[in-house]
């Protein structure tokens, strides 16, 4: 692909009479990973939903993979949601969940096709889920379920991959596995990735740029440009300190902090205003 995989122009988001941000111009190039950070209620999830055609911006336009965003979506945009445990009595098997990404868009009861079965098998292998593919998804661990969601999202070989807190509630090993799946698809398919996260540390070494939404404003730049005490203090309009502890960044003093160690570690059940989805 030439040009940008995602183009956002003059975007603004208002909810309940409050402007979350405005004047956002963003281009995400093929092969680029842009992380979206910010406190709960800053419009991160709503931005992803707007790119998926599920929400409307208050102002602005979005072009994804060369076409204007439509309400019926684009099958070449992949989406990995936040990890939320499925009910233990869910009858779907692992391979059934992945198959929804292959044939779930068809009307009526999809007839089994050999090509679909081969594609499902290839996706299961790609995300390392073959060994638990025939178990009920409700009995799988959070990490195993998230591998299957990744397989579903990659079913149409997306040129643009949207990830909404894909690492939430996963232990370190499963975080690294899911990050590896996302990064491998990005490198092998030259796909653009927009990843919402509450903690930049697990993906910091892979991130090309950061879009930070806060206090009705935003800043966009490389991690070294954005994750500084000066930049975040200006964004929040209050003293914020960015410290390095070993191989981790620690942000202290930003509003919406749940503790003094990292202000992004907010309750993942908080919502973006008006989005009806987890932030």
Secondary structure, 3 states (H helix, E strand, C coil): CCCEEEEEEEEEEEECCEEEEEEEEEEEECCCEEEEECCCCCCHHHHHHHHCCCCCCCEEEEEECCEECCCCCCCCEEEECCCCCCCCCCCCEHHHHHHHHHHCCCCCCCCCCHHHHHHHHHHHHHCCCHHHCCCEHHHCCHHHHHHHHHHHHCCCCCCEEEEECCCCCCCHHHHHHHHHHHHHHHHHHCCEEEEECCCCHHHHHHCCEEEEEECCEEEEECHHHHCCHHHHHHHHCCCCEEEEECCEEEEECCCCCCCCCECCCCCCCCECCCCCCEC
